[in-house]
Amino acid sequence: MPDLNDITRFLAEETGLATISTTQADGRVLSSIANCGVIDHPLTGDPCVALVSMGRAARLRHIRRGSEVTIAVRRGWAWVAATGPADLIGPADPATGVDAEALRLLLRQIFAAAGGTHDDLDEYDRAMAEGGRTAVLVSPERIIGNAPSP
């Protein structure tokens, strides 16, 4: 049975690249690609799959409306997917105890967990703030796939 270790391993093999799926208001599924990483949720301490999303991304509207999120990672013929509810933390989605400085550090943490590097982290921080970037934190309730043992 696949677990979060499989998600972490698959994400690490290609800088966190995964397919992110949410449900639109009309029931259709919207999928996109993003870099993801596994971190401890800043509010619960539980492991979660996280990504940084542009502030105007459709997925954020879907999550605010109650859509669960599926994050699927494929490597060759092997794949693993985590599905569950998501919490948003960002300029339009404030969280108790997460001020601007904590959000800046959270976005950096997710970026690093997804395999990201940057030569100028001050510039990275500026771009994240300018884009209204939001942390998407998916608490996996179901993990499926055919991931082989390492």
N, C-alpha and C positions, 0 to 999 in steps of 0.2 A: 504494500500500500504506500503510495507516494506521500511525502510529508514536506514540511518547510525546508528541511535540509536539501531535498531534491530541487526545490525552487531556487534556493540560494546557489546551489551548484550549477544549475542550468543558466541562471542569470550571470554568474561569474564567467562563464565560457564565452560570452559575447557582449561585454560591457552593458549588461542589464537589459538588452533589447527584448521587448515583449509586446504582445498584442493585448490591448486594453479594450474590454467590451462593456458597454452599459446599455440600458434599455431606454429608448425614447418614449415620449408621452403617448405615441400612437402604438406602442408595443414592438416596433421594429428595433433590431439590435444595431448599435453603432459601434464600429471597431476602429481603432487607430493604433499607432505604434508609439511607444515611449520607452525610455530607459527606467528601469525599476531596480530597487534593492530591498533587502530584508533588514529591518531595524526594529528596535524596541519602540512601541508606541509611546510618545512622550506623555500621554495622559494616563494610560493604564499600565505601562511597563510590559505588556504582552507583545510577543513578536508579531510583526505585521509586514505586509508587502507595501512598499511606499514608492511614490513617484511625485515629481514636481510638474504641475500643470499650469499652462498659461491661464491667466485670470478670466479670459473670455471664452475658454474652451467649452464646447457643448457638453462634454462629460460632467463638468461641474454642475450645470443646470440639472442634468439627469440625477446626479447623486443627491442634490438638494431636494429633489422631488421624491427621493426614496429608492432609486435604482440601486440594486446591488452591483458589484463590479466583479468581472472575471478577468484575471491576468493569466494569459497563456504563453508558455515559453516552449519553443520547438528547437530541437537540435537533431538534424537528420530526420529519421523516422521516429525518434523518441520525443515525447512531449509530456508536459505537466501543467496543470492549471489550478489556480486557487480562486475560489468564489466566496464572497461575503460582503457584508455591509462596509461602507467606508465613512471615515470621518474626514472632514476638510478643516484645515487650519490655514488661514491666509487673511489678507486685508479685508475681503468681503465675508470671511467666515472666522471671526475671532473666537479664540478658545480661552476659557478661564485659566489664568496662570501662564499664558503664552503672550509675552509682550513682543514688541518689534525686534528686540535683540534676540530673544529666544526663537522667533520665527526665522530670522536671518541664519542662525546657527542650525536650526532644523533643516532648512533648505540645503545648506551646505552638507549636512550629514547624509541626507537622501542622495544628493549628487555624488558624494564619495562612495556610498554603498552601491550605487548603480555603476560604479567603475569610472566615474567622471574625474577629470583633472582639469585644472585651469592655471594658466601662468599668472593671472592677476585676479585674485579672489575679491579684491575691492571692486573691480569692474564687474565680476560675476554678481556680487551683491547688488550693485547698482542696477544691472539688467533685470534681476529678479524683482526688485522693488518696482521698477518702471513698468514691468509687464504684469504687475499684480499677481505674481506667481503664488500658487497655493499648494500646500502639501496635501496629497491624497493618501490616506492611510487605510489600507484594506485589511480587515480582520478576517482571516480565512476560516470559514466554517466548513468548507468542503474542499478537499484537494484530491484531484483525480489525475490519471495519466498512465503512461506505460514506461516510466523512467527506469532504466536498468540500474542495478546496484553499482555503486562506484568501484 
